[in-house]
Amino acid sequence: MLEPSSYAFRNEDKSILTIDSIGWQMISSTEYSFRGEERPDCGHVIFQYTLSGQGFIEYENQVHDLPKETGFLVKVPSQHRYYYNGQKEPWEIIWLNLRGDEANRIWDYVIGLDVPILRQDSDSPLIQGFWRLMEKIAVEKITDKYTLSALAYEWMLLLVRTCREQSKEISVTSSTIIEKAKKFMREHYPSELTLDILSEHCGINKHHLCRLFQKAEQTSPLAYLRDRRMEAAIALLRTTDTPIHEIGRLCGFDSPSYFGKIFREYMSMTPKEYRMKILEFPYSAIYYE
């Protein structure tokens, strides 16, 4: 069973993502205060998250509260200070300190999304991923730097996904609408689908649907639909002997010429050329997610 504890790892390998330290801690002293310009451990990146109580962080000339289920991302060195202010309740935190070129690259990316402050439920994938990582170290006693690097990278991918989603600021209702639209297109891509049909299925105005979809997916609904049709067509070309003109029809393309035009845009060759080039393109499927 996990309990408050912390672990540190020391090696000089900067070629891989490495864990410097990880921990779960109760803070009750106002001496807990760290300035990003003064720390000796330069080149590190830090994730810290509040389980209970409250702390504070000064970041870009603003003070942010760090109550329960709030965390932050910072680099060392940088201009910031996080601290405990001596409230009645101790500040209970978890943290992960990482280093290496890859850690800094990913941190630059997620901070660039304007997400220095994270608000995550305790049962979110990101926080549950932290606990899995903590358990590997505290309970299973894993210390091999390559194994830890792989585990840390898995957590970092959760972080990237979380920050991308937070930066979109998509509400729960909007996310439900988008998923409903995507599911409908995946299931009905062979049919003649229009924005009017799709928006009617989702129960919203088609212009609003397009705005939501663009913000959440960085593409349009019709482009998403075209991707699904192409995925299906590529799979049929590679795994069946169905005539090419029939494949186009089965996958929702209006005409053989239009199918050929779109196929060339995606694959820089005709459907016939793709079918013949099995050695160069042996894939049973190609996905455009």
ChimeraX attribute file (.defattr): number of C-alpha atoms within 10 A of each C-alpha:
attribute: neighborCount
match mode: 1-to-1
recipient: residues
	/A:1	5
	/A:2	10
	/A:3	10
	/A:4	11
	/A:5	13
	/A:6	16
	/A:7	15
	/A:8	11
	/A:9	14
	/A:10	10
	/A:11	9
	/A:12	9
	/A:13	12
	/A:14	13
	/A:15	10
	/A:16	17
	/A:17	23
	/A:18	29
	/A:19	26
	/A:20	19
	/A:21	16
	/A:22	24
	/A:23	19
	/A:24	22
	/A:25	18
	/A:26	16
	/A:27	19
	/A:28	17
	/A:29	14
	/A:30	11
	/A:31	11
	/A:32	13
	/A:33	14
	/A:34	14
	/A:35	16
	/A:36	18
	/A:37	14
	/A:38	14
	/A:39	12
	/A:40	10
	/A:41	12
	/A:42	14
	/A:43	15
	/A:44	22
	/A:45	23
	/A:46	19
	/A:47	20
	/A:48	22
	/A:49	26
	/A:50	24
	/A:51	21
	/A:52	17
	/A:53	20
	/A:54	24
	/A:55	27
	/A:56	17
	/A:57	22
	/A:58	15
	/A:59	18
	/A:60	10
	/A:61	9
	/A:62	9
	/A:63	13
	/A:64	14
	/A:65	15
	/A:66	26
	/A:67	18
	/A:68	20
	/A:69	20
	/A:70	21
	/A:71	23
	/A:72	22
	/A:73	17
	/A:74	23
	/A:75	23
	/A:76	20
	/A:77	17
	/A:78	15
	/A:79	15
	/A:80	20
	/A:81	18
	/A:82	22
	/A:83	20
	/A:84	21
	/A:85	17
	/A:86	16
	/A:87	13
	/A:88	9
	/A:89	12
	/A:90	18
	/A:91	24
	/A:92	20
	/A:93	23
	/A:94	22
	/A:95	20
	/A:96	22
	/A:97	19
	/A:98	26
	/A:99	25
	/A:100	19
	/A:101	17
	/A:102	16
	/A:103	24
	/A:104	18
	/A:105	10
	/A:106	17
	/A:107	24
	/A:108	14
	/A:109	14
	/A:110	20
	/A:111	17
	/A:112	12
	/A:113	16
	/A:114	12
	/A:115	17
	/A:116	16
	/A:117	21
	/A:118	19
	/A:119	19
	/A:120	18
	/A:121	14
	/A:122	15
	/A:123	10
	/A:124	12
	/A:125	16
	/A:126	20
	/A:127	19
	/A:128	14
	/A:129	19
	/A:130	21
	/A:131	15
	/A:132	13
	/A:133	20
	/A:134	24
	/A:135	16
	/A:136	15
	/A:137	17
	/A:138	19
	/A:139	11
	/A:140	9
	/A:141	10
	/A:142	14
	/A:143	15
	/A:144	10
	/A:145	17
	/A:146	12
	/A:147	12
	/A:148	19
	/A:149	16
	/A:150	14
	/A:151	19
	/A:152	21
	/A:153	19
	/A:154	13
	/A:155	19
	/A:156	20
	/A:157	13
	/A:158	17
	/A:159	21
	/A:160	18
	/A:161	14
	/A:162	19
	/A:163	23
	/A:164	17
	/A:165	14
	/A:166	17
	/A:167	16
	/A:168	14
	/A:169	12
	/A:170	16
	/A:171	11
	/A:172	9
	/A:173	8
	/A:174	15
	/A:175	15
	/A:176	13
	/A:177	20
	/A:178	22
	/A:179	13
	/A:180	14
	/A:181	20
	/A:182	18
	/A:183	12
	/A:184	16
	/A:185	21
	/A:186	15
	/A:187	10
	/A:188	16
	/A:189	21
	/A:190	18
	/A:191	13
	/A:192	11
	/A:193	15
	/A:194	13
	/A:195	15
	/A:196	13
	/A:197	12
	/A:198	21
	/A:199	19
	/A:200	12
	/A:201	13
	/A:202	18
	/A:203	11
	/A:204	13
	/A:205	13
	/A:206	18
	/A:207	12
	/A:208	11
	/A:209	22
	/A:210	18
	/A:211	14
	/A:212	22
	/A:213	23
	/A:214	14
	/A:215	15
	/A:216	19
	/A:217	14
	/A:218	12
	/A:219	14
	/A:220	17
	/A:221	25
	/A:222	15
	/A:223	10
	/A:224	19
	/A:225	22
	/A:226	19
	/A:227	19
	/A:228	23
	/A:229	22
	/A:230	25
	/A:231	18
	/A:232	22
	/A:233	26
	/A:234	22
	/A:235	16
	/A:236	21
	/A:237	21
	/A:238	19
	/A:239	13
	/A:240	10
	/A:241	10
	/A:242	12
	/A:243	11
	/A:244	18
	/A:245	15
	/A:246	13
	/A:247	22
	/A:248	26
	/A:249	16
	/A:250	18
	/A:251	23
	/A:252	22
	/A:253	24
	/A:254	12
	/A:255	13
	/A:256	14
	/A:257	12
	/A:258	12
	/A:259	23
	/A:260	18
	/A:261	15
	/A:262	17
	/A:263	19
	/A:264	14
	/A:265	10
	/A:266	12
	/A:267	13
	/A:268	12
	/A:269	14
	/A:270	17
	/A:271	23
	/A:272	12
	/A:273	11
	/A:274	20
	/A:275	19
	/A:276	13
	/A:277	12
	/A:278	12
	/A:279	9
	/A:280	8
	/A:281	13
	/A:282	11
	/A:283	12
	/A:284	13
	/A:285	16
	/A:286	14
	/A:287	11
	/A:288	10
	/A:289	8
